[in-house]
Amino acid sequence: MLEEEKNLPGGQAAELSYGKQEKNSIEGEVTVMGTEKDIYGETVTDAEDAAAQADLGMTGEDLLEIETKLGSMSVERTAVIMKQVQEMHQHDQNFPMLVLQRIEEFLGNPDVMTNPSAHHELIREMKLEALLVTENSPYAEVRAVVENTNDVDMPSFTFRTWFIGIIYVVIGAFINQLFVIRQPNITVSSEVAQLLAYPAGKLCEKVLPDWSFTLFGRRHSLNPGRFNKKEHMLITIMATVGYNTPYTTDIILSQYLPQYFNQQYAAEFSYQILIGLGTNFCGYGLAGLARRFLIYPSYCVWPGSLVTIALNRAFHSESDPAVPGPLKRMYSWTRIKFFAVAFAAMFVWFWFPGFLFTALSTFNWISWISPNNMTLNNIVGSVNGLGLNPWPTFDFNVLNAYGWNPLVVPAFGTINQFAGAMVAFFMIVGFYWSNIWNTAYLPINSNHVFDNTGSAFDVQKVIDDRGIFDAAKYQTYSQPWMAAGNLVIYFWFFAQYACTISYAFLFHRREIAHGFKGLVKSFRRGKRDDPDDDDLSEDIHCRLMRAYPEVPEWWYLIVLLFAMACGMAGIGAWETYTNPAVVLFGIALGLVFIIPVGLITAITGIQVTMNVLAELIGGAWTPGNALAMNYFKAFGYITTAQAIYFSNDLKVAHYLKIPPRHTFTAQLVATLVSTLVCTGVFNFQMNKVPNVCTADAPFGFSCPGINTFFTAAVFWGTLGPNKLFGSAGQYKALLAGFPVGFALPFIVYFLRKRFPTTKWLRQIHPVMLCYGGISWAPYNMSYLWPSVPLASFSWFYIKKRYLAFWSKYNFVLAAAWQCGIAIAAIIIFFAVQLPAVEVTWWGNTVSSQGCEGTACRRLPIPDNGYFGPAPGNLP
């Protein structure tokens, strides 16, 4: 031993001695054949085998990348990093439990630091993990599609971006707004824009001249060279925000048209644009202010963004090495080739369940045995029943009914939702067969509101010509009644909201506190702190993004204040009979829930929606005023929902290393253009389409969504939640969902503390259990159950055994199937459905026979012609 080594403390001397042994071991096993190879062998297969044997959730490519840096990672530094990993991911279902157990063994054994040579393998694994979490993402699904490098010279804010992006926003917003009031409607999704943007970008690359000018010291050209991934993604982000039709469509059409509220001032463009800008831009303010909570941390994965990035990478990937996979084969297909084949296959296949043989979509084969059997069809029916069917569909689009893809959402989220749905299933059956709240007189699983004769509740019979609640007319008519499936949904909605708050406090309070500290600091200083590579509160992508100037928080705050001012001006300057302060209360609701809801969405890929809570609070706060409730819902529910959508796009830009100010500008401009286009289109629909939003409207412009919106407005705003859930309301017992939901995370939390090594207990997500309870009416188990085996096969079987294969192809497959369905659906709509071409045969009619055509009810209406309290004695 050298003299200077003798003077070192015992732990450091042991570390130095161990480092020499490790270096000698590496040098002895390295083979040089033109380039340096890893210790596990000269082939990717050898590295994959070694990674699988270590079971640390790494691919061979991950291992090859980080093991050359082992010498730079000391045991002390590893311990500091692993302590952060343990604190940050102890409740993280996306993080491998085995790795956490190894970390606990590493940190909990003092002998590791004093005698490192005796723990060679454990230390090596921890160094690899430390390098992985600091040099890349700790999640295999992120590493599968997101690169941990950045080319700062790659342009994104180009003429091609703006030219293609604005054109696509105008076209998409026009089509979506035009057909949103049609039955059936058609929607151009952002996947379509992303798919079509690539050939448009390549065309511009070929035909545009290289004309340029210099601005602020930078050269700007019409054609800066190869159409790149950042341009492509920025166009996609513009399409994503621009294709969402504004919530003002529902508000203003229901205000203006005579069959609804008949308020003629709603036709004024100034009013429309103020309300439109107010509702559309509030979400940006909240999303920007929440970046430190929802965008920067690595545990905020945003699974939905990975499909978009996978497709982008398929188009722009410069290297696609072969990977080992099932059947002991190497798979060399490039991502783009795999995408093309999967896209074509789904495009062709969707014509069968989507048009030619629709029974493949609604495959309610058990109902065919006895179509008029009430009990059988109420349990197994896919249309009007509970959908308990082991093989309910051959249509992948059915699996997307809840807004998420089972190949993309982590499997624990899918399984938790299914478990919660099963609990709700037995509640629905119990309610229905016990005739609780007269549910047996109604369909078992309907989201409609009924009167005491079992007919649809006619809101016109309880309001006057001003749309105000008329108590005398109400007494001569009926209480509103709901089906068993709908009642259970409300119970679990209430549970979900309370659960979200307590869950965020118990499982994410550390992260939330850290985010607030960063947010406060950001307002106190003009620049960001110097980067710390070992600070895991910001991921590798966040450190790479420091190459660009950030968007200050006060920019987003100005956007929020501008949106609030527009909303309050629109409400206050016209006779809305609503206090403009409703905007403040609505945004306050968004401020309370944006971080808890955003964290849940970022981790699970499934979003908690605020519509029922906004209706409940808004209706209670402004009883008898449906329009005021609508405004509260717009600025409470829609603001939060839009903030989540915008946050997802911010994470996409974060992953692609698009300069933040470019993303900020692109999102705002696209939203402004979309707002103007949509406002112009629904003005045309209001004034130029005869009998719009009626059964006599041309082109099917019957406005089913507006009708539902108006009914909900009267139901929650005019009647008010007090008649349903107040002290005299027939459904007040459903408010028990609030304490049940609030308590559920505490039960899970303490069970995990009591049984920390129980793997299945760690996979329980209480909010997703509650979310499963709202997976009913109008949906049922036939929409949810097929996702369970597919998600399990992808995330548990393929990912665990063939991680490199899964990493390369899983998200590309999800993108290909989504795009194939989207393109096929558009062509089917315009080519055959719009011209009213029909294929009438058994395969297109069998799914709607008997009780699946008209819902069968367990009990007939009593002889007196109604159920419940008699008219004149209504509470």
C-alpha positions, 0 to 999 in steps of 0.5 A: 500500500502506498504511503498516502493510502495508509493515511486515508480513513478506513472506509476510503482506503477500503473503497480505494482498494476495492476500486483497484480490484474492480479496475483490474477485473475490468481490464482483465476481462475487456476485449479490444477488437477495433473498439472497446467491448463490455465485460459481458461479451462482444454481442448485444445478446450477451449484454441482454442476457447479463442485464436479464440475469441482474434483473435491474430492469435494464436492456443490454443497450442500457448496460453497454452505455453506463458500465464504461462509467463505473470508475467515475462512481464512488461508493459514497456518491452511490449511497447519496444517490440511492438514498434519494432514489429510495425516498423518491420511489418508495411508493412508485409502482412504476419503479421495480420493487426488486431494485428498491429491495437491493437499495435497502440492503445496500443502505441498511448494511454498514459493512458495505461501506467499511468492507466493500470488497465483500459486497462486490456484486451488490455495490456493482449493481448499485453503481449501475443503478446510480449511473442509470438514474443520473445519466438516463431515466429510471424507467425502461418505458421512457428509455425505450423511446426518449433519447438522453442526448440533445443537439442544440443546433437542431432547429425547431422554430422554422418556417416549415413548422409554422407553415404546416402547423398553422394549416393543420390547426385551421383544417383540424379545428374546422373539421372537428368543430363542424362535425362535433354537433353531428350524430355520429360525429367525426374527430380528426385526432392529433395522431392523424396530424402527426402522421400527415405532417411527416410527408408534408415536412419532407415535401417542404424539404424538397421544394422550398428554396434556401432563402434566409435572413439574420435576426437576433444574430441567428440565421433563419431559412425557409429550408434549413435542411433536413426536416427534423424530429423537433419540427415534426413534434412542434407541429404535432403539439400545435395540432394537439392543442388546436384540435380540441373544440372549445367548451364555449361551443356547449355554453353558447349554443345552449344559451342562444338557441330557442329550444334551450335558454334562448338568450340572444346576446350569446350571438355577439362575437365579442361575448363569444370570443371573451368567453372562448379566450377565458376558458381556453387560456386558463389551463396554460397558466395552471400548467406553466405554474405546475411545471416543477411538480408535473414536468421536471421530476423523472417520476412524472412519466406521462405514459400517454406522451410516449406513444407520440414520441415513439411515432416521432422516433420511428420516422426520424431514428437514424439507427435501429439495431436488431434486438433479441426477442421471443423464439430466441430470434434477433428482430431486425425490423426497423421501427418505421417498417414495423409501424407501416406493417402494423398500421396497414394491418389495423387499417384493413382490419378496422373496416370489419368491426367498424363497418362490414361486420359490426358484431365483431366490435360489440361481440355480445355472443352470450346475449344471442343465446336468449336475446329477451332474457332480462336477467341474462342480458342485464348481466352479460349484455354489452349494450344495455347490460353490465358486459360480463363477457369473457371475450366481448370484442375483436375491436381494439378501438373499444379498448380505447373507450376510456381515453387510454391505451392498455399498451401504453398505460402501466398495467397496474393502473389497468388492473386497479381500475378493473378491480374497482370496477368489479367492486362496483359491479356487485354494488350495481347488482345489489342495488338493482335486485334490491330495488334500492331507490326504485332502480328496478323500474329503470335500465340497469346501466344507463347514464340518462335521467328518468322521471317517475314513469320510467321515461326520459326526464323532460327538463322543460317541464320544470323550468319557465320560459327564462330557463329558471326553476319553476317549483309549481311545475316541478310538483306536478311532474316528477323527481329525477331518478337515476339507474343503478349504474349511474348511482354507483358512478356518483358514489365512486366519483365522490370517493375519487375526489376525496381519495385524490386529496388524501392520496396526494398528501400521504404518498406525494407530500415530499415531492409537493413540498419540494416543488413549492420550495422551487416555485417560491425560489423561482419568483425570487431569482431571475435565473435557475440554480446551477445544475447538480447532476446528483439532484434527482428532483430534476431528470437528465432531460431537465439538465439538458434543457438548461441549454435553453432559456426557460419560460419564467413563471410570470409569463404563465401568470400573465396568461392566467390573469389575461384569461381570468380578465377575459372570462370575468369581462364576458360574464360581467358585461352581458346579462348573464345573471352571474357574478363574475367572481364565479371565475375566481371560484372555478379557478380556485378549484383548479388550483386545489386539484391541478397538482394531485390530479396532475401527479396521478395522470403523470404516473398512471396515464389515467386522468381524474376528471373534475366534472361532477365535483364542479357540477356539485359545488357550482350547483350548490353555490348558485342554486337555481341558476343553470348558466352560473353553474355552467360558468363555474364548471367551465372554469373549474373542470375545463381549466383543470382538464386543459391544464393536464392536456397542456402539461402532457404536451410540455412533457413531450417537448421536454423529452424532445428537448424543444426550447421551452419558449418555442413550445410556449409560443406554439401552444398559445398561437395554435390555441388562439387560431383554433379559438377563432376558427371554432368561433367562426364555425359555430357562428355559421352553425347557429345562424345558417344551419336551419333547425340546428340542434333539432331532429329536423336539422340537415346533415345530422346536426342534431347536437347530442352533446349539446342536449346532454350539456343542457340537461346537465345544466338544468339538472345540476344548476336549475334543480340543484344538487340539494334536491338529489343529495341534500337533507331531503334528497333521495340520494343523500346516502351516496355522499358516503363516498367522500369519507370512504374515498378519503379513508382508502389511501390511509388503509393502503398506506398503513398496510404497506407500512405493516407489510413492506415486502408484499409485492401485490400490496405495493401495486394497489393504487387507491385512486385507480380503484375509485376510478374503476368504480366510475367505469360504468354507465354508459360503459361496462365491463366489455369495454374494460376487461379486454385491456387486462389480458392485453396489458398483462401480456405486454407489461408483465410477460413481454417486458419482463422476458424480452425488455429490449424487444418490448422497448423497441416495438411496444409503443410503436405498435400502440401508435400504429394501431391508433393511427390505423384506426383513426385514418380508417374511421375518417375514410369510413365516415366520408366514403360510406357513412356520410353518403348513407351507404349501409350493409344490412345483414345478420352480422350488423344487426345481431348485436342489437336484438332483444334486450340489447336493442331496447333495455329490459327492466326488472319490474314493470311500472306500478298500476297507478302509472308511476313510482316514488312520491305522488305528484304534489308531494315531491320533496 
